[in-house]
């Protein structure tokens, strides 16, 4: 072999060695890139799974909370309807009382609403005037006298039940409807406590 052939052979071997090194380095780089891509894909998949799981959990919690809120709204609606029905039924129930029971209730209302130290008039509906016990006014005045007060029987007024007290220009409507309207919030609270006590 002559010198030129040796140089060509040396260059060829060097090129083959260098080519093999470049191919090996490229393969290793490709493996590293592939491994890095796989690791990134796994990490991204895990992150996506965790994010999906977090979103699903949040959605379930929100749905459960919304369902509980709706359930509580329905319970409150039912309770409110029950209370309204009872309040609406009070005048009906009072109208079913016997005359004795009815006027006993009116006496309690008079004793809760009269003006101490004053003389006034008490007015009933025409129907109640017809069934008014003979001793009703006298019995009330016996109690009121201790407080320096008195009531005289006045003319009929246009109410369904209860009575109206008048002290000069001051008029106090003690019909059942007026009492219920003025004490509606307190009645609602009291009825709810009785109905829904735990």
C-alpha positions as a printed Julia matrix, in Angstrom:
198×3 Matrix{Float64}:
    0.0    0.0    0.0
    1.31   3.28  -0.97
    1.14   6.52   1.02
   -1.94   7.86  -0.77
   -3.91   4.74  -0.12
   -2.93   4.86   3.52
   -4.07   8.47   3.79
   -7.38   7.66   2.1
   -7.8    4.61   4.35
   -6.96   6.69   7.44
   -9.44   9.41   6.36
  -12.06   6.76   5.63
  -11.53   5.1    9.04
  -11.56   8.47  10.72
  -14.75   9.4    8.87
  -16.34   6.06   9.73
  -15.34   6.46  13.39
  -16.57  10.05  13.41
  -19.76   9.0   11.63
  -20.28   6.2   14.16
  -19.7    8.7   16.99
  -22.15  11.19  15.44
  -24.74   8.42  14.89
  -24.24   7.17  18.47
  -24.51  10.74  19.83
  -27.6   11.35  17.7
  -29.17   8.09  18.93
  -28.37   9.03  22.53
  -29.76  12.54  21.98
  -32.86  11.03  20.39
  -33.25   8.69  23.38
  -32.84  11.64  25.77
  -35.39  13.71  23.82
  -37.76  10.73  23.71
  -37.31  10.11  27.47
  -37.79  13.82  28.23
  -40.92  13.9   26.04
  -42.26  10.78  27.77
  -41.56  12.31  31.2
  -43.21  15.58  30.15
  -46.19  13.66  28.76
  -46.5   11.64  31.98
  -46.22  14.8   34.09
  -48.75  16.62  31.9
  -51.09  13.62  32.01
  -50.78  13.45  35.81
  -51.34  17.21  36.1
  -54.39  16.98  33.8
  -55.76  14.03  35.79
  -55.25  15.91  39.08
  -56.87  19.04  37.6
  -59.79  16.99  36.29
  -60.16  15.28  39.67
  -60.03  18.65  41.45
  -62.65  20.11  39.1
  -64.89  17.06  39.5
  -64.59  17.23  43.28
  -65.38  20.97  43.26
  -68.34  20.35  40.94
  -69.65  17.6   43.23
  -69.26  19.84  46.29
  -71.01  22.72  44.52
  -73.81  20.4   43.38
  -74.21  18.98  46.89
  -74.26  22.49  48.34
  -76.83  23.64  45.78
  -78.98  20.57  46.48
  -78.81  21.22  50.24
  -79.7   24.89  49.71
  -82.68  23.89  47.58
  -83.79  21.36  50.21
  -83.57  24.0   52.94
  -85.52  26.49  50.77
  -88.27  23.91  50.29
  -88.42  23.21  54.03
  -88.59  26.94  54.78
  -91.3   27.38  52.14
  -93.32  24.54  53.67
  -92.93  25.94  57.18
  -93.92  29.43  56.04
  -97.02  28.05  54.34
  -97.96  26.15  57.5
  -97.59  29.28  59.64
  -99.63  31.39  57.15
 -102.4   28.78  57.13
 -102.58  28.73  60.92
 -102.67  32.54  61.14
 -105.39  32.66  58.46
 -107.38  30.09  60.47
 -107.28  32.05  63.77
 -110.35  34.24  63.05
 -112.26  31.18  61.83
 -111.39  29.27  65.0
 -112.36  32.23  67.19
 -115.69  32.57  65.39
 -116.49  28.95  66.32
 -116.21  29.64  70.06
 -119.35  29.45  72.17
 -120.72  32.82  73.3
 -119.3   32.23  76.79
 -115.83  31.37  75.44
 -115.95  34.23  72.93
 -116.76  36.91  75.52
 -114.18  35.46  77.93
 -111.57  36.04  75.18
 -112.9   39.57  74.6
 -112.67  40.31  78.33
 -108.97  39.35  78.31
 -108.42  41.59  75.3
 -110.22  44.51  77.0
 -108.1   44.07  80.15
 -104.94  44.13  78.0
 -105.9   47.26  76.03
 -107.88  49.67  78.26
 -106.39  53.08  79.15
 -105.64  53.42  82.85
 -107.31  56.33  84.61
 -109.61  57.09  81.66
 -113.26  56.62  80.8
 -114.09  55.47  77.29
 -116.62  53.59  75.22
 -116.55  50.04  73.89
 -118.19  49.29  70.55
 -119.13  45.85  69.23
 -120.53  44.63  65.94
 -124.33  44.54  65.67
 -124.26  40.73  65.92
 -122.13  40.79  69.07
 -124.36  43.46  70.66
 -127.32  41.07  70.28
 -125.56  38.26  72.15
 -123.62  40.41  74.66
 -124.06  38.96  78.17
 -126.04  41.33  80.43
 -123.29  41.53  83.04
 -120.34  41.82  80.62
 -119.79  45.61  80.88
 -120.47  45.64  84.64
 -117.98  42.78  85.17
 -115.28  44.54  83.18
 -115.91  47.86  84.93
 -115.54  46.17  88.31
 -111.97  45.24  87.34
 -111.26  48.56  85.56
 -112.43  50.57  88.58
 -109.31  49.38  90.45
 -107.26  51.14  87.76
 -109.37  54.32  87.79
 -110.89  53.45  84.41
 -114.37  52.71  83.07
 -116.03  51.73  79.8
 -119.53  52.6   78.6
 -121.31  50.61  75.92
 -121.28  52.46  72.59
 -123.21  52.04  69.34
 -122.5   49.19  66.9
 -119.53  49.46  64.56
 -118.83  47.78  61.24
 -116.45  44.98  62.29
 -116.82  41.2   62.14
 -115.67  40.41  65.65
 -113.83  41.85  68.62
 -114.5   45.46  69.56
 -113.35  49.07  69.22
 -112.3   51.19  72.2
 -112.77  54.97  72.01
 -111.24  57.52  74.33
 -112.26  60.89  72.92
 -110.5   61.21  69.55
 -108.4   58.11  70.18
 -109.77  54.9   68.68
 -108.27  51.47  69.24
 -109.4   48.73  66.87
 -109.39  45.45  68.81
 -111.11  43.35  66.16
 -109.48  39.97  65.7
 -108.27  40.92  62.22
 -106.64  44.13  63.52
 -104.97  42.33  66.45
 -103.68  39.55  64.2
 -102.34  42.09  61.66
 -100.58  44.14  64.35
  -99.03  41.09  65.99
  -98.46  38.99  62.87
  -94.65  38.82  63.16
  -94.79  37.82  66.83
  -97.51  35.27  66.01
  -95.42  33.8   63.2
  -92.45  33.42  65.52
  -94.53  31.84  68.28
  -96.33  29.45  65.93
  -93.03  28.44  64.29
  -91.53  27.73  67.72
  -94.47  25.51  68.62
  -94.66  23.71  65.26
  -91.0   23.27  64.49
  -89.25  23.02  67.86
  -86.46  20.47  67.69
